[in-house]
Amino acid sequence: MCGRFAQYTNPQTLARRFEVSEAKIRIFSTQPRYNVAPTQPVLAVRLDDEGGRELVSLTWGLLPFWAKESKLTYSTINARAETVAEKPAYRQPFRKRRALIPADLFYEWRAEETGKQPYAVGLQSGEPFALAGLWDRWEGEGQRIESCTIIVTQANPLMATIHDRMPVILPPVQQ
């Protein structure tokens, strides 16, 4: 599961890392964020209408295009990789609206006798990395909401000592 993460690398650095031209940065805030929570804006890399990459702000918690009202729910912050192609909320975005969610680290909590112990998980290099995501666009009630979800999977052996689920971390493309 991924319930909190950090995005503190500046957008220009993220644009270079994820091969987004400066002209395709469409975000509202450039403030570092160390504890991004569901329903808050997050930075994401997606394809624009011409097939190029753009860096945008999306609301974390997928609101499907077919929803009757603009209510976001916590149940759509994560999509299970095992069922993402079949679940109604994720089926269309999985086919047509994939995204990279840049992260500097993510947080997981391990249940212990004394309560939950938080862990910050990131790359040893300290570099930002990409979480697999999906996005959608909802229009209605005189508004337009672009939102996203993070794809999660079964934890790898390292993460399994903390939690049974983890976000899908995509490796950098080697050229």
Salt bridges, closest charged atoms under 4 A:
ASP48 OD2 - LYS24 NZ 2.27
GLU50 OE1 - LYS24 NZ 3.57
GLU54 OE1 - ARG26 NE 2.93
GLU54 OE2 - ARG46 NE 2.78
GLU82 OE1 - ARG165 NH2 2.90
GLU112 OE2 - ARG110 NH2 3.00
GLU127 OE1 - ARG17 NH1 3.24
ASP136 OD1 - ARG97 NH1 3.23
GLU139 OE2 - ARG144 NE 4.00
GLU146 OE1 - ARG46 NH2 3.15
GLU146 OE2 - ARG137 NE 2.68
ASP164 OD1 - HIS163 ND1 3.14
